[in-house]
Amino acid sequence: MVKVSDRERSIYRVTALGSVVNFVLLLFKFAAGVLGNSAAMIADAVHSLSDFLTDLVVMLFVRISSKPEDGRREYGYGKYETLATLIIGVVLLAVGLGIFYNGMSSIVAVCRGERLQSPGVVALVAAAVSIGSKEWLYRYTVRCGRRLDSQAVIANAWHHRSDALSSIGTLVGIGGALLIGDKWAVLDPVAAVAVSVFVVKAAFKLIVPSVNELVDTALPAEVEDEIVRLAASVPGVVEPHNLHTRRVGSTYVMEMHILVDGDMPLRDAHAIATRVEDLLIGKFGKGTHVTVHVEPYGENA
């Protein structure tokens, strides 16, 4: 298992790499949008700017979430990482809705008889570079996020993917306008509207789990079943019940009651509870918070 310090260092490394790529891309896209007379490419540059800003959010909140538990935060600061994920999801949703609105506005303008000016080749090159670099960055970042069990890093990876998807729409629109002619410049906003649907969908995939975690939604049923099964496997445990679970950042919090022989010494009952705790911590990671309440059964219970 990755140590907390190693985990934090790895998150910083992958996020810093993404921020450098995003910063270079946003400068390149803005220049290409201006030189190539492409409103779509300028909008794509704004998307890269949002990626760069969310990179900064991740680095800030991961630093906070990695702080050890103290008197003010007895379960640690892990939910700050969840909050970062939620912020990224909301930003992603806003970007997706913005792309949709701008695309529809251009389509309506064309339907009213307005003509969209064809962009330059430099904008097409910028779109192709953006797709390749952001797709590579997505794959690298999501792989690191899963290895580190960091929802914020995974969320940031999807932000990279959304940028690649929006650049595909830009590429199709610019390419269509260049190859077919000015009258088909409307392909750019049409593709942007289609891409915005995927961006909004990705945003909700980040927002919903984050909200669930912030309001202390229970762990998935299969995880709770595994917790009960492991507790019941400890010799002396009769009936694990009254299980309550939640997630704090990348760690699990679980509380449960177990029945033990009411005639056994308190020392032995405590040892059984400790074995249950050690087994669950060994399974779900040393940062796991486990509370086991012992209840007696039998004739003298």
C-alpha angles and dihedrals in degrees: 000000000000113000117239093249092047090046093052091047091050092049091051091049096052093041093048090052090052092048092053092049091047093049093051091045095049091052091047093047095048090051092046091047093052097041092041095044091234120149089185092058091048088052088049088053089054088053090054089049089056088051090053092050093049089051087060090048091053094050091048097048096040088056089054095042091053092061112114121250116275141168092290097044106030091175093046130248098287095124090067086071088052089050089053089053090051092050091051090049092051092048090049090050091051091049091049093050090046092053090049093050095047092046094050091047090056092046091051090049091054091048088055090057101265119138124224116220116239115247126233129260092254089067090053091052091048091052092051092049090048093052094051097044097043094047090052090047091050093052093047094045097046090049090053092045093054092046091050093039090231117152091191092057091046089049090051089050090057089051088057089049091050089054090052090050093050089049089054089058089048091049092051093048096045092043092049093050092049097045101037104028143257094299089066094052085106087078088080097063092037091056091044091056091051092049092048089065090060091046092053091047091052090049092056090049087061100037100050098053091044093052090047091053094046090054091048099251112184121260117266116289093247090056092049090048089053091050092052092045093052093047092049090052092066111100111250096027111116108174126004108201146146091054118183121184141174140158128246108192107301095343133084126230118200136173126185145160123232131191118228134172107290092212096060121100118268089243091059093046090051091050090054091051090049091052090053090051093047092049093052093045089050090052101043102029138277092273091063115120111219127179119183121190114200120217125185127232131185138068095312096041 
